[in-house]
Amino acid sequence: MFTRRDFLKTTAAGGTAIAVSAFAAPAIAQKKPIKLGYVSPQTGPLAGFGEADKFVIDNFIATTKKLGLSYEVVVKDSQSNPNRAAAVAKELIVTDEVNLVLVSSTPETTNPVSTTCEAEEMPCISTVAPWQPWFIGQQGNPGDPSSWKPFNYAYHFFWGLEDIIAVFTGMWSQIETNKKVGGLFPNDGDGNAWGDKVVGFPPVLEKLGYNLTDTGRFQNLTDDFSAQINAFKQGQTDILTGVLIPPDLTTFWNQAKQQGLKPKIASIGKALLFPQTVAALGNAGHNLSTEVWWTPSHPFKSSLTGQTAADVAAAFTQATGRPWTQPIGFAHALFELAVDVMKRAEDVGEGDAVAKAIGQTKLDTLVGPIAWGSDKLPPFAQKNVAKTPLVGGQWRLKTDGGYDLVVVENRLAPNVPLGGKLEALT
């Protein structure tokens, strides 16, 4: 494949080009801002993940100016579509000529952007997708671990399926149940990974004595969950779990209530991250549980501003009038990493130098310490994956009709304070 770097090398092969660049490059390098590309789903069914992007980026530009740093951010909307995500990543690399690509939020955005960057030899930092669907989903043969290879330019930080399984089962152990679980795993990057019989929920739940009813993969934006609901009722499931996009959670939960499905626990990933999704359920959202990656009570500070998690969450609400959401912390951390990497890179315009600096990162961020190369990961993922802490939370209905997200499980991250214990659904 003829990459952007091949083009630059070919151009530099001419005597005139070499002579011009030799005299002009130092002067230009000091005046040109470092250009960052940023991709996330700002519209479409995953738009909740991008809700805080403008707030984070506006504050990033203001902060770097105060620090005497020159940055430009080129923002692209994936529109919640993998094909669109790949296309705008190519635009950032070829047309906008960015120095580094940042990407956030679900495999449908992170994977096509990371894959495009790897092919184009463009350094990329990715987040907000469990590391297994990110890493394994980009392999040429996802079903053959012996063929999996590390990446040279694409790096990712987030938690993994092993963490969310531990968090969910930790919450479930707080309430007496029959250990019968209903699984909702859609036909997308997250759903296929969560429901995978090797790396997903099924083998771990079986080992822990849970009986899983998995009705198979379904398409996102499904409008009828009657088959799944009937299967869960027949299976006498006390526990519901899965990973749904926000519109599907609303559809499923309303239909489950109408059709008399009465689990004791419902722990749903992705959709229940957002207060808007829970609020749309009215009183029926009370005591639904989910994974928690970041809250105002997380004990971390920004390496850029010195703000605590509580400071940033409060600033978002003050600026927008909306409640804080979990992606705020990780979007902020992406830009912390970008500044740290660019400070250390030997040449910000050279992809190999920037990628090398990413791999050498050791930075305390708003979402916790970030460092690649941990031996706590499988060997094949150690180069490209950095893990962040995960806890479990439950949405509690307040007297004014709003909701609070209460941390109820923290065994993987005891430095994140508990707010209570898991309560059964009513």
C-alpha positions as CSV (number, residue, x, y, z in Angstrom):
1,M,0.0,0.0,0.0
2,F,1.3,3.5,-0.9
3,T,0.9,5.5,2.3
4,R,1.2,9.2,3.1
5,R,4.7,8.5,4.3
6,D,5.7,6.9,1.0
7,F,4.5,10.1,-0.7
8,L,6.6,12.3,1.5
9,K,9.7,10.1,1.0
10,T,9.2,10.2,-2.8
11,T,8.8,14.0,-2.8
12,A,12.0,14.3,-0.7
13,A,13.9,12.3,-3.2
14,G,14.1,15.3,-5.6
15,G,17.1,17.6,-5.0
16,T,15.0,20.7,-5.1
17,A,12.6,19.4,-2.4
18,I,15.5,18.5,-0.1
19,A,17.1,21.9,-0.5
20,V,13.9,23.8,0.2
21,S,13.0,21.7,3.2
22,A,16.5,21.9,4.7
23,F,16.2,25.7,4.9
24,A,12.5,26.2,5.5
25,A,11.6,23.4,8.0
26,P,13.0,24.9,11.2
27,A,11.3,28.2,10.8
28,I,7.9,26.7,9.8
29,A,8.0,24.1,12.6
30,Q,8.0,26.8,15.2
31,K,5.0,28.7,13.7
32,K,2.7,25.9,12.7
33,P,0.4,24.6,15.4
34,I,0.4,20.9,16.3
35,K,-2.6,19.5,14.5
36,L,-4.8,16.9,16.2
37,G,-7.5,15.0,14.5
38,Y,-10.5,13.9,16.7
39,V,-13.2,11.4,15.7
40,S,-16.3,10.4,17.7
41,P,-20.0,9.7,17.2
42,Q,-21.6,13.1,17.6
43,T,-24.8,12.2,15.8
44,G,-26.8,9.0,15.3
45,P,-27.7,6.4,17.9
46,L,-24.4,6.6,19.7
47,A,-24.5,10.4,20.0
48,G,-24.6,10.3,23.8
49,F,-20.9,9.4,23.7
50,G,-20.0,12.6,21.9
51,E,-22.2,15.0,24.0
52,A,-19.3,16.5,25.9
53,D,-16.8,16.8,23.0
54,K,-17.3,20.5,22.4
55,F,-16.9,21.3,26.1
56,V,-13.7,19.3,26.3
57,I,-12.2,20.6,23.1
58,D,-13.1,24.3,23.8
59,N,-11.4,23.9,27.2
60,F,-8.4,22.2,25.7
61,I,-7.8,25.0,23.3
62,A,-8.2,27.6,26.0
63,T,-5.9,25.7,28.4
64,T,-3.1,25.2,25.8
65,K,-3.1,28.8,24.8
66,K,-2.7,29.8,28.5
67,L,0.2,27.4,28.7
68,G,1.8,28.9,25.6
69,L,1.2,25.8,23.5
70,S,-0.1,26.0,19.9
71,Y,-2.6,23.3,19.0
72,E,-5.3,22.9,16.4
73,V,-8.1,20.3,16.6
74,V,-9.8,19.0,13.5
75,V,-13.1,17.4,14.6
76,K,-14.9,14.7,12.6
77,D,-18.3,13.1,13.3
78,S,-18.4,9.3,12.7
79,Q,-22.2,9.6,12.6
80,S,-22.3,6.3,14.5
81,N,-21.3,4.6,11.3
82,P,-18.2,2.5,10.8
83,N,-17.8,3.3,7.1
84,R,-18.1,7.0,7.8
85,A,-15.5,6.7,10.7
86,A,-13.0,5.1,8.3
87,A,-13.6,7.8,5.7
88,V,-13.1,10.7,8.0
89,A,-10.0,9.2,9.4
90,K,-8.6,9.1,5.9
91,E,-9.6,12.7,5.5
92,L,-7.7,13.7,8.6
93,I,-4.6,11.9,7.4
94,V,-4.5,12.8,3.7
95,T,-6.4,16.1,3.5
96,D,-6.0,17.7,6.9
97,E,-2.4,16.3,7.4
98,V,-2.8,16.0,11.2
99,N,0.1,15.0,13.4
100,L,-1.9,12.6,15.6
101,V,-5.4,11.1,15.5
102,L,-7.5,10.7,18.6
103,V,-10.6,8.6,18.6
104,S,-13.3,7.7,21.1
105,S,-16.4,5.6,21.7
106,T,-17.4,2.1,20.8
107,P,-15.8,-0.3,18.4
108,E,-17.9,1.0,15.6
109,T,-15.9,4.2,15.7
110,T,-12.6,3.2,17.3
111,N,-11.8,0.2,15.2
112,P,-12.2,1.6,11.7
113,V,-10.3,4.8,12.7
114,S,-7.5,2.8,14.3
115,T,-7.3,0.4,11.4
116,T,-7.1,3.2,8.9
117,C,-4.4,4.9,10.9
118,E,-2.3,1.7,11.2
119,A,-2.5,1.2,7.4
120,E,-1.5,4.9,6.8
121,E,1.3,4.8,9.4
122,M,-0.4,7.6,11.3
123,P,-0.1,7.5,15.2
124,C,-3.4,7.1,16.9
125,I,-4.7,7.0,20.4
126,S,-8.1,5.3,21.0
127,T,-10.4,4.9,24.0
128,V,-14.0,4.1,25.2
129,A,-14.2,0.5,23.9
130,P,-13.3,-2.6,25.9
131,W,-9.8,-3.6,24.7
132,Q,-10.8,-7.1,23.4
133,P,-13.2,-5.9,20.7
134,W,-10.7,-3.1,19.8
135,F,-7.6,-5.4,19.5
136,I,-9.2,-8.7,18.4
137,G,-11.6,-7.0,16.1
138,Q,-8.8,-5.5,14.0
139,Q,-6.9,-8.7,13.5
140,G,-7.0,-10.3,10.1
141,N,-8.3,-13.6,11.6
142,P,-10.1,-12.8,14.9
143,G,-10.7,-16.5,15.5
144,D,-7.1,-17.5,15.5
145,P,-5.0,-16.1,18.4
146,S,-1.8,-17.5,17.0
147,S,-2.1,-15.1,14.1
148,W,-2.7,-12.0,16.2
149,K,0.0,-9.3,15.9
150,P,0.7,-6.0,17.7
151,F,0.2,-2.7,16.0
152,N,2.9,-0.1,15.2
153,Y,0.9,3.1,15.3
154,A,-2.5,2.3,17.0
155,Y,-2.7,2.5,20.8
156,H,-5.7,2.1,23.1
157,F,-6.6,2.7,26.8
158,F,-9.7,1.4,28.5
159,W,-10.8,-1.6,30.6
160,G,-11.4,-5.1,29.3
161,L,-14.2,-7.7,29.4
162,E,-12.4,-9.5,32.3
163,D,-13.0,-6.3,34.3
164,I,-16.7,-5.8,33.5
165,I,-17.4,-9.5,34.1
166,A,-15.8,-9.2,37.5
167,V,-17.7,-6.0,38.3
168,F,-21.1,-7.3,37.2
169,T,-20.7,-10.6,39.0
170,G,-19.4,-8.7,42.1
171,M,-22.7,-6.7,42.1
172,W,-24.8,-9.8,41.5
173,S,-23.2,-11.6,44.5
174,Q,-24.7,-8.9,46.8
175,I,-28.2,-10.2,46.3
176,E,-29.6,-13.7,46.5
177,T,-30.6,-15.0,43.1
178,N,-31.1,-18.3,41.3
179,K,-28.1,-17.5,39.2
180,K,-30.1,-17.7,36.0
181,V,-29.0,-14.9,33.6
182,G,-30.5,-13.6,30.4
183,G,-28.0,-12.2,27.9
184,L,-28.7,-9.4,25.4
185,F,-25.8,-9.3,22.9
186,P,-26.4,-7.5,19.6
187,N,-24.6,-8.1,16.3
188,D,-22.0,-5.4,16.7
189,G,-18.4,-5.2,17.9
190,D,-19.4,-5.0,21.6
191,G,-22.2,-7.6,21.4
192,N,-20.1,-10.2,19.5
193,A,-17.3,-9.8,22.0
194,W,-19.5,-9.9,25.2
195,G,-21.3,-13.0,23.9
196,D,-18.1,-14.7,22.6
197,K,-17.8,-18.3,24.0
198,V,-14.0,-17.9,24.4
199,V,-13.3,-14.3,25.6
200,G,-16.8,-13.1,26.6
201,F,-19.3,-13.7,29.4
202,P,-20.4,-17.3,28.6
203,P,-17.2,-19.2,29.8
204,V,-16.8,-17.1,33.0
205,L,-20.4,-17.3,34.0
206,E,-20.4,-21.0,33.5
207,K,-17.3,-21.4,35.7
208,L,-18.9,-19.3,38.4
209,G,-22.1,-21.4,38.4
210,Y,-24.4,-19.1,36.4
211,N,-26.8,-20.5,33.8
212,L,-26.9,-18.2,30.8
213,T,-29.8,-17.9,28.3
214,D,-28.4,-16.3,25.2
215,T,-31.0,-15.9,22.4
216,G,-28.4,-15.1,19.8
217,R,-27.3,-11.9,18.0
218,F,-29.9,-9.3,16.9
219,Q,-29.5,-6.1,14.9
220,N,-29.2,-2.7,16.6
221,L,-32.4,-0.6,16.5
222,T,-34.6,-3.6,16.9
223,D,-38.2,-2.7,17.6
224,D,-39.5,-6.0,19.0
225,F,-37.8,-7.9,21.8
226,S,-40.7,-10.3,22.4
227,A,-38.6,-13.4,21.5
228,Q,-35.9,-12.5,24.0
229,I,-38.4,-11.6,26.7
230,N,-40.3,-14.8,26.3
231,A,-37.0,-16.8,26.4
232,F,-36.0,-15.0,29.6
233,K,-39.4,-15.6,31.2
234,Q,-39.2,-19.3,30.3
235,G,-35.7,-19.5,31.7
236,Q,-36.9,-18.0,35.0
237,T,-34.0,-15.5,34.8
238,D,-33.3,-13.4,37.9
239,I,-30.6,-11.5,36.3
240,L,-30.5,-9.6,33.0
241,T,-27.3,-8.4,31.3
242,G,-26.0,-7.3,28.0
243,V,-24.6,-4.4,26.0
244,L,-27.2,-2.2,24.3
245,I,-27.2,1.1,22.5
246,P,-29.5,3.6,24.2
247,P,-32.5,3.4,21.9
248,D,-32.6,-0.4,22.2
249,L,-32.4,-0.3,26.0
250,T,-35.5,2.0,26.1
251,T,-37.4,-0.3,23.7
252,F,-36.4,-3.5,25.5
253,W,-37.1,-2.3,29.1
254,N,-40.5,-0.8,28.2
255,Q,-41.5,-4.0,26.5
256,A,-40.1,-6.2,29.3
257,K,-42.3,-4.2,31.8
258,Q,-45.4,-4.5,29.6
259,Q,-44.9,-8.3,29.1
260,G,-44.3,-9.1,32.8
261,L,-40.6,-9.9,32.9
262,K,-39.5,-9.3,36.5
263,P,-35.8,-9.8,37.1
264,K,-34.2,-9.0,40.4
265,I,-31.2,-7.4,38.8
266,A,-30.6,-5.8,35.4
267,S,-26.9,-4.8,34.7
268,I,-26.7,-3.4,31.2
269,G,-23.5,-2.0,29.6
270,K,-23.2,1.0,27.2
271,A,-26.8,2.4,27.2
272,L,-27.1,2.9,31.0
273,L,-24.0,5.1,31.0
274,F,-26.1,8.1,30.2
275,P,-28.5,9.9,32.6
276,Q,-30.7,10.8,29.6
277,T,-31.4,7.2,28.8
278,V,-32.4,6.4,32.4
279,A,-34.5,9.5,32.7
280,A,-36.4,8.5,29.5
281,L,-37.6,5.4,31.4
282,G,-39.3,7.4,34.1
283,N,-39.6,5.6,37.4
284,A,-38.8,2.3,35.6
285,G,-35.1,3.2,35.6
286,H,-34.8,2.9,39.4
287,N,-32.1,0.4,40.5
288,L,-30.9,-0.5,37.0
289,S,-27.1,-1.1,37.2
290,T,-24.2,-0.6,34.9
291,E,-20.4,-0.3,34.6
292,V,-18.8,2.9,35.8
293,W,-15.6,4.1,34.3
294,W,-15.5,7.7,35.6
295,T,-17.4,9.8,38.1
296,P,-16.9,13.1,40.0
297,S,-15.8,11.0,43.0
298,H,-12.9,9.3,41.1
299,P,-9.7,10.3,42.9
300,F,-7.8,11.6,39.9
301,K,-6.6,15.0,38.5
302,S,-5.9,16.4,35.1
303,S,-2.3,16.6,34.2
304,L,-3.1,19.7,32.1
305,T,-5.2,21.8,34.4
306,G,-4.8,20.3,37.8
307,Q,-8.6,20.0,38.1
308,T,-10.1,17.1,40.0
309,A,-12.8,14.8,38.5
310,A,-15.3,16.7,40.6
311,D,-14.1,20.1,39.3
312,V,-14.4,19.0,35.6
313,A,-17.9,17.5,36.1
314,A,-19.1,20.6,37.8
315,A,-17.6,22.8,35.1
316,F,-19.4,20.8,32.5
317,T,-22.8,21.2,34.2
318,Q,-22.2,24.9,34.8
319,A,-21.3,25.4,31.1
320,T,-24.0,23.3,29.6
321,G,-26.8,23.0,32.2
322,R,-26.7,19.2,31.7
323,P,-25.7,16.5,34.1
324,W,-22.1,15.1,33.8
325,T,-21.6,11.9,31.8
326,Q,-18.8,9.3,31.9
327,P,-17.2,10.0,28.5
328,I,-16.2,13.5,29.8
329,G,-13.2,12.1,31.7
330,F,-11.9,9.9,28.8
331,A,-12.3,12.6,26.2
332,H,-10.3,14.9,28.5
333,A,-7.7,12.2,29.0
334,L,-7.2,11.8,25.3
335,F,-6.0,15.4,25.0
336,E,-3.9,15.1,28.1
337,L,-2.1,12.3,26.4
338,A,-1.7,14.2,23.2
339,V,0.1,17.0,24.9
340,D,2.3,14.7,26.9
341,V,3.2,12.7,23.8
342,M,4.0,15.7,21.7
343,K,6.2,17.2,24.4
344,R,8.3,14.0,24.4
345,A,8.3,13.2,20.7
346,E,11.6,13.8,19.0
347,D,9.8,15.1,15.9
348,V,6.1,15.8,16.0
349,G,5.9,15.6,12.2
350,E,7.3,12.1,12.1
351,G,4.9,9.2,12.7
352,D,7.5,6.8,14.0
353,A,8.7,9.4,16.6
354,V,5.2,10.1,17.8
355,A,4.3,6.4,18.0
356,K,7.4,5.7,20.0
357,A,6.5,8.5,22.4
358,I,3.0,7.1,22.8
359,G,4.4,3.7,23.8
360,Q,6.7,5.2,26.4
361,T,3.9,7.1,28.1
362,K,3.6,7.2,31.9
363,L,1.0,9.8,32.8
364,D,-1.4,10.4,35.6
365,T,-4.6,11.6,34.0
366,L,-8.2,12.5,34.9
367,V,-9.2,8.8,34.5
368,G,-6.1,7.4,36.3
369,P,-2.6,6.4,35.5
370,I,-1.9,5.5,31.8
371,A,1.0,3.4,30.7
372,W,1.4,0.9,27.9
373,G,3.5,-2.3,28.3
374,S,1.8,-3.8,31.4
375,D,2.5,-7.4,32.1
376,K,-1.0,-7.7,33.6
377,L,-2.3,-8.1,30.0
378,P,-1.9,-11.0,27.7
379,P,1.5,-10.8,25.9
380,F,-0.1,-10.1,22.5
381,A,-1.9,-7.0,23.9
382,Q,0.8,-5.5,26.1
383,K,2.4,-3.2,23.5
384,N,-0.9,-1.5,22.4
385,V,-3.3,-1.6,25.4
386,A,-3.3,0.3,28.7
387,K,-5.9,-0.5,31.3
388,T,-8.0,1.9,33.3
389,P,-10.0,1.2,36.5
390,L,-13.6,0.0,36.5
391,V,-16.3,-0.1,39.2
392,G,-20.0,-0.8,39.2
393,G,-22.9,1.5,39.8
394,Q,-26.7,1.7,40.2
395,W,-29.1,4.4,39.2
396,R,-31.3,5.6,42.1
397,L,-34.4,7.6,41.7
398,K,-34.4,10.9,43.6
399,T,-37.5,12.6,45.1
400,D,-37.4,15.3,42.4
401,G,-37.6,12.7,39.7
402,G,-34.0,12.8,38.7
403,Y,-31.4,10.1,39.1
404,D,-28.1,9.6,41.0
405,L,-25.5,7.0,39.9
406,V,-24.3,5.3,43.1
407,V,-21.1,3.3,43.1
408,V,-21.9,-0.1,44.7
409,E,-19.0,-2.4,43.6
410,N,-15.3,-1.3,43.8
411,R,-13.2,-4.5,44.4
412,L,-11.1,-3.8,41.3
413,A,-10.6,-0.2,42.2
414,P,-10.9,0.3,46.0
415,N,-9.6,3.9,45.8
416,V,-13.0,4.8,44.2
417,P,-15.4,5.3,47.2
418,L,-18.5,3.3,47.5
419,G,-21.9,5.0,47.8
420,G,-23.9,2.0,48.9
421,K,-24.8,-1.6,48.2
422,L,-26.7,-3.1,45.2
423,E,-30.5,-3.1,45.7
424,A,-32.9,-5.4,44.0
425,L,-35.3,-4.1,41.3
426,T,-38.8,-3.4,42.5
